Structures are given as C-alpha cells and as structure tokens.
C-alpha cells in the first residue's frame, strides 16, 4: 500500500518547507536503508523503494514500508543517492 496521496499533499520538507517529489531510489540505497531501519521495525518485512525529494534543501526523506521518515537527521543528501540530483548540481556549478 503506497503512502496516502492526501498525506503527500500535506507534507513539506522540514528543513526548507519546500515541495516534496516522490522519487525512486537506487537498489543499493534501498538495501542500505533496509539494514539501517531493521531494528526499528522489528518483526516487520521492510520495503524501501522510494523517497521524498526536496530540490530546495537537496534532501531525500526515505519511505520505509509506506511510512515517510520526515526527520532531517534521517534524510539523505540527494546528490549522494539520486543521479538526477547530482547532475542538477553539476549544471548549477557550470552556470556559476
């Protein structure tokens, strides 16, 4: 069951208050996140495939078993986990 669309409409980035976009995460990142959250979701089969990306703050908030983890300290730097974010950063650096 995916994250409730009505909930997604209400959520904003806790750091910037910017808009969030659902994005697919690379398999290697998903595996790392499953290992990271395994003890917090004891006894549950974890699923991680997407995150909520805020372009403004450059952070990705993981969605673990259909639950968005909206803590700044748990967010991932978008440039480290999303190829499209890294290329956006490169384009911005080229513009300067």
N, C-alpha and C positions, 0 to 999 in steps of 0.2 A: 504494500500500500504506500503510494508516494505521499510526500508532505502535502498537507491540506492546502489547496490553492488560495483559500481565503486567508490562511495564516501567512502564506508567502506575500500576499498583498500588504500585510501589516508590518512585516519585518523590514528593518533597515540596518545598516552597518552600525554596530555600537560605537565604533571609533569616529566615523565621519558623518554618520546619519545619511549616507548615500544609498542609492538604489542597489539592490542585490539581483544578480542574474544566476539562475541555476545553470551549472556547467558540469560536464563530465570530467572526472579525474582520471589520470593515467593509472593503469593497473598497479604499477609499483607503489604509487602513493596510497592507493586503496589498501593494499596489503599491509603497508606500514601503519595505517590508521587502525585497521582491524586489530593488529597486535597491540597498539597503544591503548585502545579502549576495551580490550577483552576483559580486564578485571573490573571495570566499571559497570559492565553489562553481564555480570556473572550468570551463567546458565542460559544465556540467550545466544542464538546463532546470529552473529553480526553481519550486516551487509553495508558496504560502503562503495558507492559508485559515483556519487555526485557531491558537489559543494555549492555554496552560495558565494559568488564572486562580487566584490565591490571594487570597481575600477578606480574609484576616487581614493580609497585608502590603500589599494593594492593588496588586499587580504582576501583569503578564501576560508570560509567557515565550513567545516565538514558536516555532511549529513550522515549520521550513523543510525542505521536501522530506522530510517524515515524520521529521525529526530535531528533538527538543526542544532549544532553546538555553537551557540552565539556568544562565546566568551572570547574577548580579544586575545587573552593569553593562550587560547587553544587554536587560534586562527593560523593559517599557513601563509607565508609570503607568496603571492600569486606568481611572481617571476620565477620562483623555485619549482612550482608544481604545474603551471599551465604554459604550454608552448606559446599560445596566442598572447599571453600577458608579457612574456619575455620579449616577443617581437614588437609589442607595443612600446615597451621600454626602450628598445633599440631604436625605434622610429623617433621617439621623443628626444633621445640623445643626439640623433642625426640632425634634428631640427634646430638644436642649440648652436 
